[in-house]
């Protein structure tokens, strides 16, 4: 805001959905600004967490006149949230509270500079002249650091609003004789040297004077004065007021008047027989001492200007009646062997003395040294307007019950050893720790403790659940292996900690953890029945078991951390709670098996060990899954997960087997930026189907792995299908899919989004089929896929692939099925020992084929084939069959694996193999350059005895051409008939017949036939037949 005056009667707000730091309202924001803001009604709001309302930031001066209405800074209490009167160095800020209300966390002159360093502000003045200053939180520095805080004629009304606040700032006399009025529950402590001269009225709550005053102080009924400071004025205690004295120090005044019944309390325990100063009344008068109501045994007396109290003895008091009032200095219903009265400082026992259930009405503030309830047959109920205070402790023993309906403030703690404590008041157990060694808790009215007690659990206990019970946000510390039984209803507790064991939740009810910080169990969480709720913060355990329910019991997303070193199985349900989703983080080397129907909807992260969904185990709603750090996520034995995206990182594995089901979400198999030797992969086996898309980030070859990168997808057994699109993205240079056992079908398309070539490998000892399309990047022609076939298995391409990179077959067999095609490939290389079987009905027209292995099949190869070594094999057909070649061929050396399945059959392709060349064949090899393996097949087309064999001569056209054959020389051919398993006596020969190569079998006659031929003079003819035609190979 710039120069000038602004009058506000409506509403001026700076409120955002999420409060921000260093936001808020600045009245004079810039250099040379002089601004006055008058609030004459309405509201000024700011919910900034730091510097909520600044009168001056860097301007010359700023003034806020609050005449009526409300100034409110409601941001979360922080370092400087609240009102900064002059938060710029060298500036002047004035805040005049003339009426209305200022509701804030604090008043000061500090600010956070641009580097978030707390810095002293400029000249700052706060003038009280009417209106109300109201606290919104407990603060030990509610007002401090101002140049001056003046109390003018309108006075100061300070409302502690149920909180404990301290004003260290000196409240000065601002002329006009203004005074101070304390209102609101809670304690206002004045610790400065205060000089205002008007009266001080303590109307509600407690005023603690630890500094000095120059004011007369009056304490109203129901209010309390305490402190260790002094005033130059007098003290007046009206009837119904209280005076709390610190035994170690006391107030000093100039006259004290106990004008009516005044309760005298001490802030700590007294020692019997010791004398303590109550108040030093100085040069003034001391009156009304007889109106003092003592709460401990002892006597009052004066020494000079000092009122003193000498402490009497204490006793042990036992309650005796079935009903009665518990208050100070009553003679019934107590038994203590002396005065039959209770006084503060006594030890109190409630046992079975009354004989039947007892109703105890508590009146006033009682401070017993200790209370022990050791009841078996008598159940106690505490009620009334009073309560227990002081530093004493409450202990509950034996099997009876204690119902507490009173508001208590004792600090010594509560111990439950046995029996039942029924909590029916928000302050039932004071502010000390609740120590549970056994027994049971209960509530019959749905109490929520406001005291947020620390809870220490050293023994097993139960919650009866007559109505729900909330113990607040205090930390619950468990010792050893503990069991909490919630029979019905809901028991809510704060942060759980167990460094020495785990927790078992039993019973049909709900144990809800609603902490202010992350809960942790150094042991196993066993939910054997009912529900375990994760509330305002996350939960971390080192094991998980049971068959109950774990749910997010809050309205926001929470994490459940399971770090199990050994194997665990959880048969229950992990689920969200309304809008609050629950995420699971699995760590630790052990396996965690989830066998229940889980419905949690946030992220699942597996950082170590194995997370397994098995049997009926499922997770339908998780938003995503991340598998990291050598971890495994396994879906097996009918386990199921939903459609959330899955990312496999850091040498981790997703296993899907034994009919496991994975939804259609995106599966990303990363490569750690193409990291060498990274082993992230999908393992699939046992008849599984994955329908979602898969993203493969290639990895680089590993030097320690003979230059071979690890596989990204591995088939481990059974017939399995990946039906989603597989996309190769950024990373290294190799993407590998491996089939080790069974068969794997890739029915989705395979492509890449990259603008540089990508190497795609099909490998393994077992078989696989690619029925989808292998394609380059459709958006950028440079993004080519190069295909490699490795390993001993058979991979079949049955779809029409369009990739344009090279194809290399270095192991096993690559089959192109009847409907398949790879005509876009730039070239095909078949390595020694590997095979390429082309069965497509579409002729192959891709790049040239360099064969160093075996070419087979019944499809047409309409390109030049390189055959230049005896390790280069042609094996036409599919035992048997015709292999067609649609281009001129020049072959310098090869081995022809020729099969016959019917010795007398005449059909090429059905009875025997044939190479059919549409074009010419030029045989350029020399002596020994060619081998013809003659192989017999049985009726089932397996290696065996050929059907219909007999010693008769016959011939087969094993190669045909349309353009003729050149370079044939029978001497260059070796016929190897060791694979012809029939017991033949004749001989195989090979000859050229026009544009064909013809294999002939010449039968050798039986001996009787030779004799007959000799008798006819025809033996020489037989020899001639075997030697005719110089071009034949024998």
C-alpha positions, 0 to 999 in steps of 0.5 A: 500500500502506498502513501495516504490513509485507508479506511476499512469497514468491510473485509480486507483479506489475504487468504489462500488455500495453502498458507504461504511463507513471507506472504501476508499484508504489508501496509507500507511496502516501499521506500518513502511510503507513509501509510495509515490504515483505519479499521472501523469495523469489518475484518482484516485477515491474513493466513500467511505462515510468516510475516502475516501482517506487517505495518512497515516493510521498507517504507518510512512509516505505517500506522494501523488504528484498530477502532473496531472490528477484527484483525486476524492472522490465522496462519500456522504458528511459526517463527514470525507469523503474526503481526510485525509492527515495524519489520523493516530496518530504520522504519517506524510502525505504530499499532493503536488498539483502540477497540475491536479485537486483534487475534494473533500468534504473536506481536513483535518487530522482527522479520525474515529478510530475503535470505530467510534470516530473522532480523531485528526490525525498526522503531515499533510501538504498540498502544493499548487503549481499549479493545482485546488482544487475543492469543491463537496458540501457546507462545512463550514470546507472545509479545516481545522485541518492540520499542515500546508497548504502552497502556493508555487510558483505555487499558489493555484487555488480554485474552489468553483464550485457553493457551499459555502465553508470556509477555516479556515486553514491558507494558509501560504507563502510556498516561491516563492511568490505564490498567490490564484485564486478564480474560480467557482460560489459560495462563498469562505470564508477565515477566517484564518490568511493567510500569502501567499504573491502572488496576490489574484485574484477573477475571478468568484463568491464571495471571502469573507475575514473574516480573514486576508491576506498579499496579493493584491486583484484584483476583476474581472468583474462579481466577488464580494469581501466581508467580514469583515477582512483585508489585508495588501495589496491593493484592486483593483476593475475592471470594472463590479465587485461588492463590498458587504459591511456588514453595521455592519463591513467592510474590511480594506486594504492598498489602494483601487482602483475602477478602473472601474464601481463597483457596491456597495451593502449592505448585509442588509437593511440600516437606512435612514440618517445613515452613514456606513463604506464602506472600510478603505483604511489605509495608501494607496490611495483611487481612482476611487470613481466616478466609484462606482455605488450606488444601494440605495439612499445616498451619498459617502464621506471620513473621514480620511482613511475611505470611508463612505456611508450615507443612503438617504430616501426610497420611495414607487414606483408604476409601470406605463408602459406596458413595460419597464426596472426595474433597479436601479436609472432610472426615468421611468416607476415609480411613487413615488411622488418624484424622479420617480426612483427606488433604493434598499430599496424602496417598490415596487407596481405593480397594474392595473395602466398600464391599460393593460398587462405589460412586465417588464425587470429586469436588475441587482441585485435589493433589494427592501424592499418589492414588492406587486403585486395587479393586477386584469385586468393587468397581469405582466411578469418579464424577463431579466438577473437581479433578486431580491435580499436582504431581501425583500418579494414578495406578490401577491394579487387580481385575476391577474397573475404574470409570473416570468422568472428571477433568484432571490435570495431575502430571505424575502419570497413570499406570494400568497393570490390571483391570479396566480404566474407562475414560469418559473425560477428555482430561481423564488421565491428566497430562502425564504418561499412560503406562500400560502393563496389562488390563484394558481400556474402555470408554462409554461415551466416545471420549477423545483425550485432549491431553495427548499423553505419552503412552508406554506399553510394556504388557499386552492389553485390550480395548473393550469398545463400549464406545470409541476411544481416542487417546490423542496424538501422544507417542505410544512406545511399545516394549518387546512383542506386544498384543493389543486386542480391540474387541469392537469399536475403534481405539485411536492412538498416536505415533507408534514406536517399538525398537525391540519387537512387533505388534499383534492387533487382534479382535474384530475392532479397529486400532487406528494410529493417528500420529503427528510423526511417522510410526515405526515397529522394529518387528512384525505387524500382525493383524490377526483380525479386525482393522489396523488404520494408518492415520495422519502420518506414515507407518513403517514395520519390519514384518507383516503377517495376519489376515485382518485389514490394514487401511488408510484411516486418514483423508490424505495419501499415506505410505505403508513401509514394510522392511522384512528381512525374512519371508512374510505372508499377509492373508488380509486386505490392504486398502484405502480409506475413503479419499485417503489413498494408501501406498506400499513401500516394500524393502528388506531382503525377504519375500512379502506375499500378499494373498488377500484381495487388496484395494489400495490405490496409491503407488507400490514401490519394491526396493528390495527382496520380493513382493509377491501376489499369489493365490487369491492375492490381488491388487486392482487399484494401485496407481503405479508400481516401481521395482528398484534396487535388485528387487522382484515383484512376482504375480503368480498362482492366480495372483492379479494386479490391476492396470497401474503402470509398472516400471522396472529399474535397477537390476530388478525383475517383474515375474509373472507366472503360474497363471498370474494376471497383470492388467493392461497398464504400461510396463516400462523396463528401464536400463539405468540410462543404458547401463552396462550389465543392467539386468532389469527384466520381465520374467513370464512363465506358466501360461500367463498373458500380459495385455498392456503396452511395454516400453523397453529402454535398451541397455549396453553390452556388458564387458564381463558378459562377453559383450552381450547385454542382459535380456529385458524380457525372459520366458521361463516356462509354459506358453505365454503371450505379450499382447501389448505394443512393445516400444523401444525408447532411449537407453543403450544399444540392445533390447533383448527378449529371451525364451528359455523354456516353453514358448512366448508369443509377442502379438503386439506390434514392436516399434521405436520412438528413437531417431537413431537405429535400435538393435532388437534381439530374439534369443534363448534356448526355447521358442517364440513367435512374433505375430505383431509387426516389427516396425521402424519409427513411423515419425522418423525414418532414421529410427530403424530397427535391426533384428538379431536372432540368437540362441538355440531356440526357434523364433517365428515371425508370423506377422508382416514386419516392416523394419528396414534394418539388417537381420542377423541370425547367429543362433538357432532358427529364425522362421518366417511363417506363412503370413509373415514378411520381413521384406523391408530388411536391408539384408539378411545374414545367417551365421554358421550353425544358425538357420533361416526358414522361410515359409511365407506365402509372400516372396522375400524381396528384402536385402541380399542374403549372406548364408553361412548357416542353413536356409530352409522352408517352402517360401520364395527367396527372390534375392541373391543368396551367398553360398561360399562354404561347405558350412553353408547349407540349403535344406529346402522345405519343411521335411520335405518341401520345395524352396523357390529362388526368384533370382539368378544365383551364383554359389561357390560352395555349399552343402545340400541337405536333401530329404526323401520321405517316399522312395517311389513318390514323384511329387517334389515337395511332398515326397522329396526336397527340391530347389526351384530357381526362377533364373540361372544357377552358376556353380563356380566352386572347384573340387570338393566344393559341394556336398549332397547329404541324402537323408531318409525320412519315415512316414511321419517325416522324421529321420528314419527308414524311407517308406516304399524303398526297394532295390529298384533304380529311380531318379529325382530332380533335386534342383530346377532352373529356368535359366540353366545351370553353368559350372556343374562338374560331378567331380566337384560333388561329394554324395554322403548317403550315411543319412539314408538309413535304409539298407541299400545296395545300390549307389546314388549319382548326381548329374545335370540334365538340361537346366536341372540337377538329377539325383539317381539311385542305381540298384544293384541286382541280387546275385541270382540276377547277376548269374542270369545276366551273365548267362545272357551276356549282359553283365557288361551292360550293367557296368556300362550303366554305372559308368556312363555319362562323365558328368555324373557324381558317384 
